[in-house]
Amino acid sequence: MQSSSYRIKESAGDRLFMAGNYLFLSVILLVVMYPLIYILSASFSSPGAVSSGRVFLWPVELSFDGYIAVFKNSQVLVGYGNSLFYTIAGTFISVTLTIMVAYPLSRKGFFGSKGISLFIIFTMLFAGGLIPTYLVVKELGLIDTRWALLIPNAVWVWQVLIARTFFQTSIPEELVEASQIDGCNDFRFISSIVIPLSKPIIAVLSLMYAVGQWNAYFDALIYLKSQELYPLQLILRSILVLNSATANIDPAEMVRRTQLAELMKYSLIVVASLPVLIIYPFVQRYFVQGMLIGSVKG
């Protein structure tokens, strides 16, 4: 039997509408891409070209002075190691605690789930404040320790709600009942069934927590005193402050430091963003799936 193909003829209005969409999206793409390209180009330009505003799209007077100045400081490698530790350990702790909180709340048979959920949501509207939080961390003996960056903000309420929604829509009660009939306890069910089926939401939570941990600097600024515990963001901030100091130096050295500090801003952005940019493509597929949680129900 000969198959026939049908082609829907688009009207002039439809073609005009699609052309407008493509034009609008192209403009948005340019608006988003240009700052990224400019930062990358400026980081590979000479200090004089950056400070004089001669960098537009491509690097001007190719130079690695910015990166040399950044990595010349031995504290940068220490900060990189600390940030990697905080990111990996903090993400593991946060994802584990989030799943431990969200999964019981997603089950209908869990007594008091509504009340606990309301109590958790309440913390999104009202917080204790900086000073009470600092006093709690101090009383727990976490000041100037790595735990100060891992424990106080380990669980984010919004991530708990996202994970709870995923478990409600993706882990049916019938699956729980079937496992109970086969003699599977709760811990075995979570490790053997829930975790393997939850790769999308685990990837989403891991990415969100990892980005938050990598970019965090305020908690380190408040709770840490020892430089050997500083994360990368705080080390880079210190480098900028030191290069901005212009007291008791001759005018030529002042100009050189000012130009170098301006160049280092762009180099620091690239250095601080590189790990996240490397990780994101590997979890993008799961991230897209996770962000569609609850959007389609059948």
C-alpha positions as CSV (number, residue, x, y, z in Angstrom):
1,M,0.0,0.0,0.0
2,Q,1.4,3.3,-1.0
3,S,1.8,5.7,1.9
4,S,1.0,9.3,1.4
5,S,2.5,12.2,3.2
6,Y,0.7,15.3,4.2
7,R,2.2,18.7,4.6
8,I,0.4,21.4,6.4
9,K,0.6,24.7,4.5
10,E,1.6,27.6,6.7
11,S,-0.1,30.8,6.3
12,A,1.7,34.1,5.8
13,G,0.8,35.1,9.4
14,D,2.3,31.9,10.8
15,R,5.5,32.4,8.8
16,L,5.7,36.0,10.0
17,F,5.1,34.8,13.6
18,M,7.9,32.3,13.4
19,A,10.3,34.8,11.8
20,G,9.6,37.2,14.7
21,N,10.3,34.4,17.2
22,Y,13.6,33.5,15.6
23,L,14.6,37.2,15.5
24,F,13.6,37.7,19.1
25,L,15.5,34.6,20.3
26,S,18.6,35.6,18.2
27,V,18.6,39.0,19.9
28,I,18.3,37.3,23.4
29,L,21.2,35.0,22.4
30,L,23.4,37.9,21.5
31,V,22.6,39.8,24.7
32,V,23.5,36.7,26.8
33,M,26.5,35.6,24.8
34,Y,28.3,38.9,24.4
35,P,29.2,39.5,28.1
36,L,30.6,36.0,28.3
37,I,32.7,36.4,25.1
38,Y,33.8,39.9,26.3
39,I,35.0,38.5,29.7
40,L,36.9,35.7,28.1
41,S,38.5,38.0,25.5
42,A,39.4,40.6,28.2
43,S,41.0,37.9,30.4
44,F,43.5,37.1,27.5
45,S,44.2,40.8,26.7
46,S,47.0,43.1,27.9
47,P,46.4,45.2,31.1
48,G,46.7,48.4,29.0
49,A,44.1,47.3,26.5
50,V,41.6,46.3,29.1
51,S,42.0,49.5,31.2
52,S,41.8,51.7,28.0
53,G,38.6,50.0,26.8
54,R,40.1,48.7,23.5
55,V,38.7,45.2,24.0
56,F,35.4,44.7,22.1
57,L,35.0,41.1,20.9
58,W,38.5,39.5,20.4
59,P,41.6,39.6,22.7
60,V,43.7,42.7,22.1
61,E,47.5,42.3,22.5
62,L,47.3,38.6,23.6
63,S,48.6,38.3,27.2
64,F,48.4,35.9,30.1
65,D,49.3,38.4,32.7
66,G,46.0,38.1,34.4
67,Y,46.2,34.4,34.9
68,I,49.8,34.5,35.9
69,A,49.0,37.1,38.6
70,V,46.2,34.9,39.9
71,F,48.0,31.6,40.1
72,K,51.3,33.3,41.2
73,N,49.6,33.6,44.6
74,S,50.1,30.2,46.4
75,Q,46.8,30.8,48.3
76,V,44.9,30.3,45.1
77,L,45.7,26.6,44.9
78,V,44.8,26.2,48.6
79,G,41.5,28.0,47.9
80,Y,40.9,25.7,45.0
81,G,41.4,22.6,47.1
82,N,39.2,24.0,49.9
83,S,36.4,24.9,47.4
84,L,36.6,21.5,45.9
85,F,36.3,19.9,49.3
86,Y,33.4,22.1,50.4
87,T,31.6,21.6,47.1
88,I,32.0,17.8,47.0
89,A,31.4,17.2,50.8
90,G,28.7,19.8,51.1
91,T,26.8,18.5,48.0
92,F,26.9,14.9,49.3
93,I,25.7,16.0,52.8
94,S,23.0,18.3,51.4
95,V,21.6,15.8,48.8
96,T,21.6,13.0,51.4
97,L,19.7,15.1,54.0
98,T,17.3,16.5,51.4
99,I,16.3,13.0,50.3
100,M,16.0,11.9,53.9
101,V,13.6,14.7,54.5
102,A,11.7,14.8,51.2
103,Y,11.0,11.1,50.8
104,P,9.1,10.5,54.0
105,L,7.1,13.7,53.4
106,S,6.0,12.4,50.0
107,R,4.4,9.2,51.4
108,K,0.7,9.4,52.3
109,G,1.1,7.1,55.3
110,F,3.6,9.3,57.0
111,F,2.0,10.7,60.1
112,G,2.2,14.5,60.5
113,S,3.6,15.1,57.0
114,K,1.4,18.1,56.4
115,G,2.3,19.7,59.7
116,I,6.1,19.1,59.1
117,S,5.8,20.5,55.6
118,L,4.1,23.7,56.8
119,F,6.8,24.0,59.5
120,I,9.5,23.7,56.8
121,I,7.8,26.2,54.5
122,F,7.5,28.6,57.4
123,T,11.3,28.9,57.4
124,M,11.1,30.3,53.9
125,L,9.1,33.3,55.2
126,F,10.8,33.9,58.5
127,A,14.4,33.3,59.4
128,G,16.3,33.8,62.6
129,G,18.7,36.4,61.2
130,L,22.4,36.7,61.0
131,I,23.3,37.3,64.7
132,P,21.1,34.5,66.1
133,T,22.5,32.1,63.5
134,Y,26.1,33.2,64.3
135,L,25.4,32.6,68.0
136,V,24.0,29.1,67.3
137,V,27.1,28.2,65.2
138,K,29.4,29.6,67.9
139,E,27.6,27.6,70.6
140,L,28.0,24.4,68.6
141,G,31.8,25.0,68.4
142,L,31.8,25.3,64.6
143,I,33.5,28.7,64.3
144,D,36.7,28.5,62.3
145,T,36.1,24.9,61.2
146,R,35.2,23.4,57.9
147,W,31.8,22.2,59.4
148,A,30.7,25.8,59.6
149,L,30.4,25.8,55.8
150,L,28.8,22.4,55.5
151,I,26.2,22.1,58.3
152,P,24.3,25.4,58.9
153,N,23.0,25.7,55.3
154,A,23.0,22.0,54.4
155,V,19.3,21.8,53.5
156,W,17.5,24.3,51.3
157,V,13.7,24.4,51.6
158,W,13.0,24.8,47.9
159,Q,15.1,21.7,47.1
160,V,13.1,19.7,49.7
161,L,9.9,20.8,48.0
162,I,11.2,19.9,44.5
163,A,12.4,16.4,45.7
164,R,9.1,15.8,47.6
165,T,7.1,16.6,44.4
166,F,9.3,14.2,42.4
167,F,8.8,11.3,44.8
168,Q,5.1,11.9,44.9
169,T,4.8,11.8,41.1
170,S,7.4,9.2,40.2
171,I,7.3,6.7,43.1
172,P,3.7,5.4,43.2
173,E,2.2,4.0,46.4
174,E,1.5,0.7,44.6
175,L,5.3,0.2,44.2
176,V,5.7,0.7,47.9
177,E,3.0,-1.8,48.7
178,A,4.4,-4.4,46.3
179,S,7.8,-4.1,47.9
180,Q,6.3,-4.5,51.4
181,I,4.5,-7.7,50.3
182,D,7.8,-9.1,49.1
183,G,9.3,-8.3,52.6
184,C,11.4,-5.3,51.6
185,N,11.9,-2.8,54.5
186,D,12.1,0.9,54.1
187,F,15.9,1.2,53.9
188,R,16.2,-1.5,51.3
189,F,13.4,0.0,49.3
190,I,15.1,3.4,49.3
191,S,18.5,2.0,48.3
192,S,17.3,-0.5,45.8
193,I,14.3,1.2,44.2
194,V,14.0,4.9,45.1
195,I,17.6,5.9,44.5
196,P,18.0,4.2,41.0
197,L,14.7,5.8,39.9
198,S,15.7,9.2,41.2
199,K,18.7,9.9,39.0
200,P,17.1,13.1,37.4
201,I,16.2,14.7,40.7
202,I,19.6,13.7,42.3
203,A,21.4,15.4,39.4
204,V,19.3,18.5,39.8
205,L,19.9,18.7,43.5
206,S,23.6,18.0,43.1
207,L,24.0,20.7,40.5
208,M,22.1,23.3,42.6
209,Y,23.9,22.5,45.8
210,A,27.3,22.3,44.0
211,V,26.9,25.7,42.4
212,G,25.7,27.2,45.6
213,Q,28.7,25.7,47.6
214,W,31.2,26.8,44.9
215,N,30.0,30.4,44.8
216,A,29.5,30.8,48.5
217,Y,31.8,33.2,50.3
218,F,29.6,35.1,52.8
219,D,29.5,32.2,55.3
220,A,33.3,31.8,55.1
221,L,33.7,35.5,55.6
222,I,31.6,35.3,58.8
223,Y,32.6,32.0,60.3
224,L,36.3,31.4,59.2
225,K,39.4,33.1,60.6
226,S,42.2,30.9,59.4
227,Q,43.3,31.5,55.8
228,E,44.2,27.9,55.2
229,L,40.4,27.2,55.5
230,Y,39.3,29.9,53.0
231,P,37.5,28.9,49.9
232,L,38.5,30.1,46.5
233,Q,36.0,32.9,46.4
234,L,37.4,34.5,49.6
235,I,41.0,34.1,48.4
236,L,40.2,35.8,45.1
237,R,38.4,38.6,47.0
238,S,41.5,39.1,49.1
239,I,43.7,39.2,46.0
240,L,41.6,42.0,44.5
241,V,41.7,44.0,47.7
242,L,45.5,43.7,47.9
243,N,46.0,44.7,44.3
244,S,43.7,47.7,44.8
245,A,45.9,49.0,47.6
246,T,47.9,52.0,46.2
247,A,49.3,53.6,49.3
248,N,53.0,54.6,49.5
249,I,53.9,53.6,45.9
250,D,55.1,55.7,43.0
251,P,52.7,56.8,40.3
252,A,54.0,54.4,37.6
253,E,53.6,51.4,40.0
254,M,50.1,52.7,40.9
255,V,49.1,52.8,37.2
256,R,50.5,49.3,36.7
257,R,48.7,47.9,39.7
258,T,45.4,49.6,38.7
259,Q,45.6,48.1,35.2
260,L,46.5,44.7,36.5
261,A,43.7,44.7,39.0
262,E,41.2,45.6,36.2
263,L,42.5,42.7,34.1
264,M,42.4,40.3,37.1
265,K,38.7,40.9,37.5
266,Y,38.1,39.1,34.3
267,S,40.6,36.4,34.8
268,L,39.1,35.7,38.3
269,I,35.7,35.3,36.8
270,V,36.9,32.7,34.3
271,V,38.9,30.9,37.0
272,A,36.0,30.8,39.4
273,S,33.4,29.8,36.7
274,L,35.5,27.1,35.0
275,P,34.7,24.1,37.2
276,V,30.9,24.7,37.0
277,L,31.1,25.1,33.2
278,I,33.0,21.8,33.0
279,I,30.5,19.9,35.1
280,Y,27.2,21.3,33.7
281,P,27.3,19.5,30.3
282,F,27.5,16.1,32.0
283,V,24.4,16.7,34.1
284,Q,22.4,18.8,31.6
285,R,20.3,15.8,30.4
286,Y,19.2,15.0,33.9
287,F,18.8,18.7,34.8
288,V,16.3,19.2,31.9
289,Q,14.3,16.1,33.1
290,G,14.3,17.2,36.7
291,M,13.1,20.7,35.9
292,L,10.0,19.1,34.1
293,I,8.9,17.4,37.4
294,G,5.2,17.7,37.8
295,S,4.7,19.5,34.5
296,V,3.1,16.5,32.8
297,K,0.7,14.2,34.6
298,G,-1.1,11.3,33.1
